[in-house]
Every structure is written in C-alpha cells, then in structure tokens.
Amino acid sequence: MANYVYLTQGGFEKLKAELDELKTNGRQAAATAIAEARAQGDLSENAEYDAAKDAQGLLELKINELETVISNARIIDESQLDDSKVAILSNVTIKNMKTGKEMTYKLVSETEADAKQQRISVNSPIGQGLLGKEKGDIAQITTPAGQMEFKVLNITVG
C-alpha cells in the first residue's frame, strides 16, 4: 500500500526541480569525481575513488527517495479546503495555555516542514494533536518536553 504524501503545488514543483538537478548536475559531478579518482591509478588502495563511489551511492539513494515521494504525491488544492477544522494546509493560531504565548503554524506534509517558516508536519506531535480541532478547542498534546495544552484561536487556509 502506498503512503501518500500530500503537497502543495509549490512544494511539488520544488521537489521536481531538486530531482532534475540531482539527475543532471549531481550525476555529472559524481561521474567526474569518479573519473578523476580512477585516473590516479591503483583502485584497490585509492581512498578518493572509494569516497567518490560512496558519494555516488548516496546521490542515487536521494534520487530514489525523491522519485518515490513524487510518485506518491497528491497535490492539494488549497481553495477547496474547509477552515472550520484543522487539516493539512491549515494556518492555525494557537495559544500555549501555560505560557500564554501565541503562535501561528501552517500544517504541511513532512517533506515541506520547516520550523523557521512556521511550517510544521502533520505527523509531528503538535500537528497530530491539532488535526480535527475546531476554533476554541483545547488540544492536549504529549511532546518530548512533556504534556502541553494549546487553545485553537483561529483557523485559515491559503
């Protein structure tokens, strides 16, 4: 059974561009590094050759992972989303009930998560705890830091 990855159109395009870059320039750079190391002679004791082959293996692994994500991707049309409940691609303003601090996060897929941009994965403890909540609900979430309570202040999409 395939594990679907839900992405925005922008996230999908970004992954495709990264895959194209790795397939063209990344593979070309790896082949060049291997050729240069091979030209140095005896391959049985050539650390540069071994390192270049390892780097090529990691590159192919990354390409394979990206191809899998792209093949399992489902693009979500943000204009069709409902803002009455927290769902993937919702912008959620929450209040930490202990500290009173307010935060706004966008719930996204794991591949698009970026804490610096306030984009958290729906698979993270906080993301899981907020899914399905409505405005005014209190979410009790178990995080690595312990039990936390957040009040959902607002939900928007887009």
C-alpha positions in Angstrom: 0.0 0.0 0.0 1.4 3.4 -1.0 1.9 6.1 1.6 0.5 9.2 0.0 2.4 12.4 0.5 0.1 15.5 0.4 1.8 18.5 -1.1 1.0 22.0 -2.3 1.6 22.7 -5.9 4.7 24.8 -4.9 6.1 22.0 -2.8 5.6 19.5 -5.6 7.4 21.8 -8.1 10.3 22.3 -5.7 10.8 18.6 -5.3 10.7 18.1 -9.1 13.3 20.8 -9.6 15.5 19.2 -6.9 15.2 15.8 -8.6 16.0 17.2 -12.0 19.1 19.0 -10.6 20.3 15.8 -8.9 19.7 13.7 -12.0 21.6 16.1 -14.3 24.3 18.1 -12.5 24.5 15.8 -9.5 25.1 12.7 -11.6 27.5 14.6 -13.8 29.6 15.8 -10.8 29.7 12.3 -9.3 30.8 10.8 -12.6 33.6 13.4 -12.9 34.8 12.8 -9.4 34.9 9.0 -10.1 36.8 9.5 -13.3 39.4 11.8 -11.7 39.9 9.4 -8.8 40.2 6.4 -11.3 42.9 8.3 -13.2 45.1 8.3 -10.1 45.9 4.7 -10.6 45.6 1.6 -8.3 41.9 1.4 -7.3 42.5 -1.1 -4.5 44.1 1.5 -2.3 42.5 4.6 -3.6 40.6 6.4 -0.9 39.4 9.1 -3.2 37.9 6.5 -5.6 36.1 4.8 -2.6 34.8 8.2 -1.4 33.6 9.2 -4.9 31.7 5.8 -5.2 30.2 6.3 -1.8 29.0 9.8 -2.7 27.5 8.4 -5.9 25.6 5.8 -3.9 24.2 8.4 -1.6 23.2 10.6 -4.6 21.4 7.6 -6.2 19.6 6.9 -2.8 18.5 10.6 -2.6 17.2 10.4 -6.2 15.3 7.2 -5.5 13.7 8.7 -2.4 12.6 11.8 -4.3 11.2 9.7 -7.1 9.2 7.7 -4.5 7.9 10.9 -2.9 6.9 12.4 -6.2 5.2 9.2 -7.4 3.2 9.0 -4.2 2.4 12.7 -4.2 -1.1 14.0 -4.1 -1.5 17.8 -4.8 -3.9 19.6 -2.6 -5.9 22.5 -4.0 -5.9 25.0 -1.1 -9.0 26.7 -2.5 -11.1 23.6 -1.8 -10.1 23.3 1.9 -12.5 23.9 4.8 -11.5 26.3 7.5 -13.9 25.0 10.2 -11.5 22.3 11.4 -7.7 22.0 11.4 -6.5 19.9 8.5 -3.4 19.7 6.3 -2.5 23.1 4.8 -4.5 25.0 7.6 -2.9 28.0 9.1 -3.6 27.6 12.8 -3.1 30.2 15.5 -2.7 28.6 18.9 -2.1 29.8 22.4 0.0 27.9 24.9 -2.2 27.7 27.9 0.8 27.6 30.3 2.8 30.5 29.0 0.1 32.5 27.2 2.3 32.7 24.1 0.5 32.8 20.8 1.9 31.1 17.7 0.7 30.6 14.1 1.7 27.5 12.2 0.9 26.0 8.8 0.3 22.3 8.9 2.1 20.7 5.9 3.5 17.3 4.8 6.8 16.1 6.3 8.6 17.0 3.1 7.5 20.6 3.3 8.0 21.1 7.0 10.3 24.0 8.0 10.3 25.3 11.6 12.0 28.5 10.6 9.0 29.3 8.3 6.4 28.1 10.9 5.5 25.1 8.8 5.1 22.0 10.9 4.5 18.5 9.8 1.0 17.0 10.3 2.9 13.9 11.5 4.7 15.8 14.4 3.2 15.6 17.9 1.8 19.1 17.7 0.4 18.5 14.2 -1.2 15.3 15.2 -2.7 16.9 18.3 -4.2 19.8 16.3 -5.7 17.8 13.4 -9.5 17.9 13.5 -9.7 20.6 16.2 -12.1 23.5 15.8 -11.8 27.1 16.8 -12.0 27.4 20.6 -11.0 23.7 21.2 -8.2 22.8 23.7 -5.6 20.4 22.4 -3.8 18.3 24.9 -0.6 17.2 23.3 2.2 14.9 24.5 5.5 16.2 23.2 9.1 15.3 24.1 9.1 18.2 26.5 6.0 16.7 28.3 2.2 17.3 28.3 1.2 20.7 26.8 -2.2 22.4 26.2 -2.9 24.6 23.3 -6.1 26.6 22.6 -7.0 26.9 18.9 -7.6 30.6 18.4 -8.1 30.8 14.6 -8.0 28.6 11.5 -7.5 29.9 8.0 -6.5 28.3 4.7 -4.4 29.8 1.9 
